[in-house]
Amino acid sequence: MSTLRTISRIFDSKPWAAHIYVTEQCNLDCHYCNEFNNSIPHPSVGDPQKWMTKIRDLGVARLGFQGGEPLKHPDIVELVRIAKSLGFYPLSMSTNGFLLTRELLADLETAGLDSIHISVDRMTPIESTRKSMKSILSKLDWFKDSKIKLNISAVLFKETLDEMGQVVDTCLDRGIPVQARAVHDDLIRNRVLREPGSTDPLLGFIEQQETLKRNGQKIHTNWNLFAYQKAMLRREPVEWTCAAGYKYFFVSSTGKFWLCSQVRTERSIMDITPADLLSYNKKKDCQARCGVYCTINPSLFVTHPWRFLGREVRATWSSRLQRIGQNRPQRVRDAS
């Protein structure tokens, strides 16, 4: 029933997915990130419970916990349990993994968490990002006996390119799905993070991931997002309508309704109506060269569902046919 409900959200007028910031505090301070604020206290359990109930009543099927760093919230396991009791599926969490322990992972599994996305940018930490594989490598084996699905996500920018191949190879060696996506610009502080001189290297790494995926490796990005990223970096037009605020929206740790991580309002989620959500079913001034992929993905699907599915099916079968009788590149170093 949950799967059918998720599929139906592609075609009906109800929201598909939402992210809730269970806290905006973080234990790291990556220079490209504008999604943390250590001056804002953790919300008490009652507030997120109220917001999640509202989100569910609006029709949302999929829910993601994020921050900040969600594992900083002292009641994170209880919040997962509440979300699961409300019927969200799948229920995911994005984390840097630093605060994860074996015991906490077991508790999150018991509470009903379906997947964890650990963000890792490099093998070793640097000043601009301390999200390193070195810091969480020993924790990856814990997922072998866990029902929680793991994938690794990385932010691809000038200062991560030199070690990103090692990050991808490390994950593939362990059979862990991985993706590295081009950094999005900071619309809150009006910072351009995709430097013009880095376009070709970013494109090159995205194409390496395509080659790996084409040859059967566990690259987590779908074909539509690969095509979108390449067009975005090349400044080529993409015909789509941003579904932020309509099919996909965010709720801050103070209960504010945000269209996405970069476009925020001061309205309370408790005041949002289905008519409000429908009003955001339109193109946005900021959608050109947008890099908020969690919003782009459903937007591309909802805008052109059959085109989206057609590209996925064609590329998947084409890749399978090409692999027959061929030696396939196993790692980034072989794909370059």
Backbone hydrogen bonds, N-H to C=O, Kabsch-Sander energy under -0.5 kcal/mol:
donor,donor_aa,acceptor,acceptor_aa,energy
5,R,1,M,-2.3
6,T,2,S,-2.2
7,I,3,T,-2.6
8,S,4,L,-2.4
9,R,5,R,-1.1
9,R,6,T,-0.6
10,I,7,I,-1.6
11,F,8,S,-1.2
12,D,8,S,-2.1
16,W,247,K,-2.0
17,A,247,K,-2.5
18,A,62,R,-1.7
19,H,249,F,-2.0
20,I,64,G,-2.7
21,Y,251,V,-3.0
22,V,20,I,-1.1
22,V,66,Q,-1.6
23,T,66,Q,-0.8
31,H,128,S,-2.4
33,C,30,C,-1.6
37,N,24,E,-3.8
40,I,37,N,-1.6
47,D,44,S,-1.0
49,Q,45,V,-2.0
50,K,46,G,-1.9
51,W,47,D,-2.4
52,M,48,P,-3.0
53,T,49,Q,-2.0
54,K,50,K,-1.8
55,I,51,W,-2.7
56,R,52,M,-2.6
57,D,53,T,-2.3
58,L,54,K,-1.7
59,G,55,I,-0.5
59,G,56,R,-1.3
60,V,55,I,-1.7
61,A,16,W,-1.8
62,R,16,W,-1.9
63,L,90,P,-1.8
64,G,18,A,-2.2
65,F,92,S,-2.7
66,Q,20,I,-2.1
67,G,68,G,-0.8
69,E,25,Q,-3.2
72,K,69,E,-2.2
73,H,70,P,-1.5
76,I,73,H,-1.5
79,L,75,D,-2.1
80,V,76,I,-2.1
81,R,77,V,-2.2
82,I,78,E,-2.4
83,A,79,L,-2.4
84,K,80,V,-2.5
85,S,81,R,-2.0
86,L,82,I,-1.2
87,G,84,K,-1.4
88,F,83,A,-1.5
89,Y,61,A,-2.7
92,S,63,L,-2.3
92,S,90,P,-0.6
93,M,115,S,-1.2
94,S,65,F,-2.5
95,T,117,H,-2.5
100,L,97,G,-1.1
105,L,101,T,-2.4
106,A,102,R,-1.9
107,D,103,E,-2.1
108,L,104,L,-2.6
109,E,105,L,-2.1
110,T,106,A,-2.3
111,A,107,D,-2.1
112,G,108,L,-0.9
112,G,109,E,-0.8
113,L,108,L,-2.4
114,D,91,L,-2.4
115,S,91,L,-1.5
116,I,149,K,-2.9
117,H,93,M,-3.2
118,I,116,I,-0.6
118,I,151,N,-2.1
119,S,95,T,-2.4
119,S,117,H,-0.5
120,V,118,I,-0.6
120,V,153,S,-2.5
121,D,131,K,-2.9
122,R,131,K,-1.5
126,I,129,T,-2.3
129,T,126,I,-0.5
132,S,130,R,-1.8
133,M,122,R,-2.9
134,K,123,M,-2.0
135,S,132,S,-0.8
136,I,132,S,-0.6
136,I,133,M,-0.9
137,L,133,M,-1.7
139,K,136,I,-1.6
140,L,136,I,-0.6
140,L,137,L,-1.3
142,W,139,K,-1.1
143,F,140,L,-1.3
144,K,141,D,-1.6
145,D,142,W,-0.8
146,S,143,F,-1.1
149,K,114,D,-2.6
151,N,116,I,-1.8
152,I,177,P,-2.6
153,S,118,I,-2.5
154,A,179,Q,-1.8
156,L,154,A,-0.6
156,L,181,R,-3.3
157,F,155,V,-0.7
160,T,157,F,-2.2
161,L,157,F,-1.3
163,E,160,T,-1.0
164,M,160,T,-1.1
165,G,161,L,-0.6
167,V,163,E,-1.6
168,V,164,M,-2.5
169,D,165,G,-2.6
170,T,166,Q,-2.4
171,C,167,V,-1.8
172,L,168,V,-2.6
173,D,169,D,-2.5
174,R,170,T,-0.8
174,R,171,C,-0.8
175,G,172,L,-1.2
176,I,171,C,-2.7
178,V,218,K,-2.1
179,Q,152,I,-1.7
181,R,154,A,-2.3
183,V,156,L,-2.3
186,D,191,R,-2.2
187,L,185,D,-1.0
191,R,186,D,-2.4
193,L,191,R,-0.7
195,E,193,L,-1.2
198,S,195,E,-2.2
199,T,196,P,-1.3
202,L,198,S,-2.4
203,L,199,T,-2.8
204,G,200,D,-2.6
205,F,201,P,-2.0
206,I,202,L,-2.2
207,E,203,L,-2.4
208,Q,204,G,-1.7
209,Q,205,F,-1.9
210,E,206,I,-2.0
211,T,207,E,-2.1
212,L,208,Q,-2.1
213,K,209,Q,-2.7
214,R,210,E,-2.9
215,N,211,T,-1.3
216,G,213,K,-1.9
217,Q,212,L,-2.6
219,I,217,Q,-2.1
220,H,178,V,-2.5
220,H,218,K,-0.6
226,F,222,N,-1.7
227,A,223,W,-2.3
228,Y,224,N,-2.2
229,Q,225,L,-2.7
230,K,226,F,-2.1
231,A,227,A,-2.1
232,M,228,Y,-2.9
233,L,229,Q,-2.6
234,R,230,K,-1.9
235,R,232,M,-1.1
236,E,231,A,-3.1
240,W,238,V,-0.9
245,G,248,Y,-3.0
245,G,259,L,-0.8
246,Y,243,A,-2.2
247,K,243,A,-1.8
248,Y,243,A,-1.5
249,F,17,A,-1.3
250,F,258,W,-3.2
251,V,19,H,-2.1
252,S,256,K,-2.3
255,G,252,S,-1.9
257,F,267,R,-3.3
258,W,250,F,-2.8
258,W,256,K,-0.6
259,L,263,V,-1.3
260,C,263,V,-1.6
264,R,262,Q,-0.6
265,T,257,F,-0.9
269,I,255,G,-2.8
271,D,268,S,-1.6
272,I,269,I,-1.2
277,L,273,T,-2.0
278,L,274,P,-2.4
279,S,275,A,-1.5
280,Y,276,D,-0.6
280,Y,277,L,-1.5
281,N,278,L,-1.8
282,K,242,C,-0.7
282,K,280,Y,-2.2
287,Q,284,K,-1.4
290,C,287,Q,-1.9
293,Y,291,G,-1.4
295,T,292,V,-1.4
296,I,292,V,-2.0
297,N,293,Y,-2.6
299,S,295,T,-1.7
300,L,296,I,-3.0
301,F,297,N,-1.9
302,V,298,P,-3.1
303,T,299,S,-2.6
304,H,300,L,-2.0
308,F,304,H,-2.8
309,L,305,P,-2.6
310,G,306,W,-2.5
311,R,307,R,-2.3
312,E,308,F,-2.0
313,V,309,L,-2.7
314,R,310,G,-2.8
315,A,311,R,-2.5
316,T,312,E,-2.2
317,W,313,V,-2.5
318,S,314,R,-2.5
319,S,315,A,-2.2
320,R,316,T,-2.0
321,L,317,W,-2.4
322,Q,318,S,-2.1
323,R,319,S,-1.6
324,I,320,R,-0.8
324,I,321,L,-0.7
326,Q,323,R,-1.9
328,R,326,Q,-0.6
334,D,331,R,-0.7
335,A,331,R,-1.3
335,A,332,V,-0.5
336,S,332,V,-1.3
